[in-house]
Amino acid sequence: MADSSIKTINIKARQVIWGPVIMHGFGDDMVEVEQPEDDVEVAEGADGEVTHIMKQTRHARVTVTLKQSSLANTELSGYRIADRLTGSGIFPLTVRDGSGTTVFFAPAARIIKAPNIKFSKSVQDNQWVFGTGPAETFIGGN
């Protein structure tokens, strides 16, 4: 039997937190968590025998999109500069859907790419890219 209840997605209930920075002022594509490779590699031998290789890669690439007007850009820029000068820019990263059960957590993440700068007659998006160490992802529903 299908679930007939009404579901609600509340964009304001989504949270992206990197260490002391609570992100706000998101662009339309708020956040994307990308796994670098498949969990399992499939290898087939000459005789057709199939082997599944369980990959141990658990890091991720996380892109957070903020409007250029977001004050979170200022905070991220400061921590990025501090990291480049001192190597002290590694913090936990949490992405959480407060109106559902999806959660991503990495105990250690740093900014690996700052946004390109673009000025225009309209508000632009800034994409901050984080690289993580081992991370866990739970993809749930609402």
Beta strands, then each sheet from edge to edge (+ up, - down):
strand 1: 14-18
strand 2: 21-22
strand 3: 26-34
strand 4: 40-44
strand 5: 50-54
strand 6: 61-67
strand 7: 91-97
strand 8: 103-113
strand 9: 125-132
strand 10: 136-138
sheet 1: 2+ 1- 7+ 8- 9+ 6- 3+
sheet 2: 2+ 1- 7+ 8- 10+
sheet 3: 4+ 5-
end
